[in-house]
Amino acid sequence: MKGDTMLGGYRVLDLTEGGCLIGGQIFGDLGADVIKIEPPGGSPSRNQGPFYKDIPDPEKSLFWFAYNRNKRSITLDIEKADGKEIFKRLAETADVILESFQPGHLDALGLGYADLCKVKPDIILTSITPYGVTGPKAHYKASDLTIWAASVILFITGDPDRAPVWVSWPCAGLHGGIEGVFASLFALWHREATGEGQHVDAAIQPYLMQHTTGSYYYWECIPFNFPRMGPAIKYVLTVTPMLHRCKDGYVYLPIGGGATAGMASSTTRFVQWMQEEGAAPQWLVERDWVFEHDTSKLTQEEIDRVVSPFVEFLRTKTKSEVSEEAAKRGIMACAVSDTADICRDRHLQARDFWVEIEHPELGHSITYNGPFIKLSEAPVKIFRRAPLIGEHNEEVYEKELGFSREELIRLCEADVI
């Protein structure tokens, strides 16, 4: 720890786009000086909506706001001769460079790892790509959907009798950005111990596959393709719903027993709640959830009969009622939160998760979600809103790199910055 924050004193140059931008943001939250390098005119990610007050404007992209807090912004065309030399000067001052270009793009510009090592031998260059910088698919174009499709996650997501579905908010790139952070931190740790920099190859596809490692064991041992289950859990030949409608949305409630840890006692407690409100038929109250509810022996018709009273009862309750009773009674159940629920969540508010940040250029403040971790020995905080296009050009180029005002004007007129 070089400063009063976890990564105080470290500098990160951020050349990423899309969801990968979250990587630089996390470095910034941890205290690193993160410089977002944008092409003159601004990053293409600024054109991604939604926009503040639905006004399409590169300075009002809520997507940009979401993943660029705690960064400074400079503009620089690294494809021009002057831009390349300026980037090398910046690299001399940096510890980590994050990039998400197509494999080989920086090499073609003379700014690849081998080139950067000549100006900063211990530099860490982290390349976040869909499939990695080597291999048959290294140069494949990819979208959020195609990366999910290549990672098995798409195949096992959705209802069993329908085509696979994907997560509606594009987040493969976000996973890539997060992967880039911890991979870079490993490289930093190695550098602290050995003095060696390195090129980090952070491929998104294999990282996503870590989330479904268990499904590969099925194929290895049986072989068996792990099935899509939808809002239910599949037990060999039968299906038991886990997500149920209530008065104002959905709740998660697994219903079962047998050898499943905690399931029998949880279901018993839920039935007791139903009984107190006169909603549990006697046969349900008397059911032995350990020995009678063996899903390997029950038919689908029997399971549907058991689940039916739960479904009817839940439709009379709100999400908060179910969550509160579950917490009090030790029931394995919770509300399925939507965005509005999260924004007013008392737990997150008590942990100061939401932070109001002023945007003077908008004449308004915007609520940002706070860092996802808290550290007892070093602050993790939001101290800067997402930057405007080239907002810190003068600060970085003049005050830190020593450029004269005349040089800046020349570079600006040449569209280098």
N, C-alpha and C positions, 0 to 999 in steps of 0.2 A: 504494500500500500504506500504509494508515493506521496499522497496528500491526505486531506482530512476525509476524503471519500474513498471507497474501495479501489477505484481506478484513477484517482486523482493523479495528474502528472503524465498520464498516457494520452497519446493522440491517435485517433482513428480517422482515416479518410474513407468516406462512403461513396462508392460509385454504383451502388445497387439501384434497382428500380422495382416497382410493384411491391408485393408483399415482403420481399427480401429487405425492404427498408426498415423493417422492425428490428433487424440486427443492430444497426447503428443506433437506433433509439434505446435499446437495452444497454448498450455501451454508455450512452449518454446518461441514462438513469443511474448507472453505477459510478458516474463521476468523470468518465473520460471526456476529453475535448474532441467532439465529433464534428468534422467538417464535411458537410454534404456538398459534393462537387456536381454542379448542374451544367448542362450545355447553355450557351448564351440564349436567353429567351425563356429558360426554365426547363425543369425536368418534365418528360412526357407523363410521368405519374401524376402531375398536377392537373392533367386533363381528365382524370378519373373521378366520376361523381360518387355519391351525391355532393351537391354544392350548398354552401351557406345561403339560406333563404332562396334556394333553387335558382340562383343566378350563376350560370356557367361562366367561370372565371378561374384562370390558373392560380390566382391568389385566394380563392375561396373554396378550394376542394377540401371537403371534409375527410376524404381518404388521405390526402396529404397531411392534414392536421393530425390525423390519428397516428401516423407512423413516423413523424419527424420532429417531435418535441425534443428539447434538450440538444438540438443540433444548431450549428452555424451553417450558413449557406454562402458559397461563392460560385461564380459562374466561370467556366473554363472549357474551351474546346480542345480536348486532348488529341484530336486528330490533326491539328495544325502544328507546324514546326515549333512555333513559339509556345504553343500550349503544351506540347510534350516536354519541353525544357522546364517550363514552370511547374509541371506536375512532378518532375524529378526533384526539383527544389523542395516541393512540398513533401515528397516521399522521404527526403533526408530528415525531416522533422517528425516523421510519423513512426508509430510502433506497429500498427495494423492497417492494412488496406482491405476493404470489403468490396468485392465486385461480383456482378451477375451477368456479364456479357456472355455471348456464345464462346465456347472454348476456342482458344487461339486468337481471339480478337486483340487482346492486349499485346500478345507476341507480335502480331502483324504490325502494330503501331510502334514497336520497339520499346514497349512498356511492360513486357512480360516479367516473370519472376527473375530470370537470368539477367535481364537489363536492369531491373531495380536493385538487385544485389550489388551491382557495381557502384551505386550511389549510397546504398544503405545495406551493408552486408548482413545485418541481423533483422531485416524487415520480415514481416509476416504478411503474406498475400493470401487471402482466403477467397477462393473462387466458388461461388454458389451457383450450381447449374442443375438442370433437370436430371441428367443421367451421369454426370461426372465429366472430367476433362479427358478421359481415355475410354476406349471401348468402342464397339460397333455403333452404338447409339449416341455417342458423345456429341455429334453435330446435328442430331435430330431437333427440329423445332418442337416446342411443347407448349401446351396451355395448362391451366389449372386442372381441367377435366382429364386431359390425357395423362398427366402425371399420376392422378388418383387411379386411373384405369390401369396403369402399369404397375401399381403397387399392391394389388389384390384387394385393397380396401373398398374400391368401387364394387367389385364382384360380390362381396359379402354384405353390402349395405342395401337395405330396402326390404320389400315384402317378398316372401318366398315364391309367390305365384306371379310376380311381375318382373320387369327388367330392372337391373341395378339402378340405383340413384346415387347422386353425389351430394355432398354438403353444399347448401345453397350459397353460402358466403365463400368466395374464393380464398382458400387458406393454405394451399400447398406451398405457395411462396412464403407465407408466414412461418411455416414449419422450417423452410429452408433458411430463413433469416435467423431463427432461433438456433438451428443447427450450426450456422456460421459463427454465432457468438460463442457457444461452448467449445467448438473446435478451435477457435482462435484463442480462447482462454487456456486450453491445454497447450497450445503452441507457445503462448506467453510464459506459462509455467516452465516449459522446457527451455525457453530462452533464458529465463532467470537462472536456471541451473547450469546451462552449458554455454550461453552466449550465442547460440545458433538460432537464426531465423529459419523459416521454411515456407514452402508452398502448401497450403491446406486445400485439399480437394473435397469440397462439401457437396456431395450429390444428393438431391432431394429424394429420388425414388427409393434408394435403400434405407434412407432415414424414415420415410413413411412406413416402409415394410416392418420396421421395428415394432410398430403398434399392433401388428397382427402376427407376431412370431408364433403364437400358439396354434394358429391355423395350419402352419407348415408341418407341425408334428402329426396332425391328423393324416395329412397326405403321406408323410414318411412311414407311418405305422400301419395304415389301413389298406390302400390309399383312399382318401375320402375328401372331397371338396367341402370345406366348411360352408354351411348353407346361409342364405339370407333368412333372417327371422322376423324382420319388421318389428312391430310393437309387442313381441311375444318371445317366449323361450321355448325352444324345441327339445323335447325329450324323446329321442329315437323315433317314435311313430306318432306322438301326440304334441299338441301345441297349447301352451298356457299363456294368455295375454298378460303383459306386465304394465302396459300403459293404458289408462282408462280415462274416459271423459268424466268431468265433474261439472259443476254449475258454471264455472268461468274458465274452463280450459282443460288441461290434462294433469293427471298425477301418476307417479310411478308407484306401483304396488305389486310386488311378486307374491303370488299365492301358491302355497305348497307345503311340503313337509318331507317326511322320509329322512334320508341321511343328509340332506342339504343343511349345512351349518346354520343354525339360527332361524331357519325358515318356519319350522313347526311352531316354535314359541311365538314368533312374530305374527303368524296367521292366527294363532289361538287368541292373542291379545286383540287383534282386529275384530275377531268374531265377538269377543266380550263387549267391545264398544258397540257393535251392531246390536247385540242382545240388550244392552242398557237402553237403547232407543227403540226397542221393539221391532228391529228390522232383520233379525236372524231367526230363520225357521229352526225348530227343535232338532231336526236331523243334522243341521249344520253345527249347532252348539255341541251336540254329543259326538261329533266326528273326532276320531283319534288321528291327528295330523301326522303322527310318527309312523303308525303301522297301516292305517287305512289309505293314506294318500301316497301310495307308491306309484309314481308316474310310469314306471316300466311295466306296470300291470293294468293300469286304468285305460279305458277306451276314450276316444275323443268325446263321445257322447256323455260319459260320466264326468269328464273334466268340465265340459260346457255347463252341465247341471250344477256343479259345485261353484263355478265362477259367477253364475247368473245373479245370486243374491248380492254379491260384492258389487257388481256392476250397477245394480239398481240403487244400492245404498250410496255409492259414490256420486251418483247423479244428483243427490240431494245436498251435497256438500260443496263448499268452495275449496280452492287450492290451499288457502291459508288455514282453513279449519282442519284439513287432512294433515298438513304439515305440523301444526301445533299439537294435535292429538298424538301423532306419531312420535314426536319428541317426548311428550309426557309419558306415554305408555310403552315406549321401547319397541315401536313398530318400524319395520323396514319399509318406509314409505316417504315420499316427498313430492312437492309440487314440481311440475315441469315449467320452469321460469321462462317468460318471454322477455323482450327487451325492457318493457315498462316495469316488470317485476324487479329486474336487476337494478334499474335506475333508482328505485325507491327501497331497495333492500336495506333493512335496519342493520344487519350484520356488517355489510360493506360500509355503511355510513359510520358505524361505530369504529371501524378500523381506518377511517379517514381515507378510504379508497378513492373517492371522487374529489377532484381538485379543480377549483375555479381558476382559470388563467385568463388574464386580460389580453385582448387583441385590440390595441389602440387604433389600428388601421380600419377595424370594423366598428369601432365605437361600442364594443360589447365584449363580454367575457364568455368563454366557452368552457363547458365542463369536460375535463379530461379524466380518463381512468388513470389511476395511480399505478406505481410499480407493483408487480405481482409478488415481490418479496419484501421483507423487512429484515434489516441487519442490526444487531444490538450494538455493534462497534463502529459502524460507519453509516451515515445517512444515505438513503436511496430516495431521491425526490425529483419532482418536476420543478424546474426553475426557469425554464424558457419555453415559450410557445413555439410552434413550428415556424420556421423562418420564411421571410419573403424571398423572392428571387434575387440572388446575389446580395442579400442584405448585409453581409459581412465582408464584401469585397475590399472596401477601404481598410477595414480593421486587419484583415489577414494580409493583403498584398502590401499595403503601405507600412503599417505599424509592426508587422511580424516578419515579413520577407524583405522589407526595405525598398520597395519600389517607390519611385518618385511619382508625383501627380502627373507629370508629363508622360511617363511610361504607361501609366494606367489609361490615360486618354488615348495614346497611340494603340494600345492593345484593344481598347473598347472599339475604336474606329475600325480596326481590322477584324472585328468579330471574334477575337481570341477569348475575350472575357465579356 
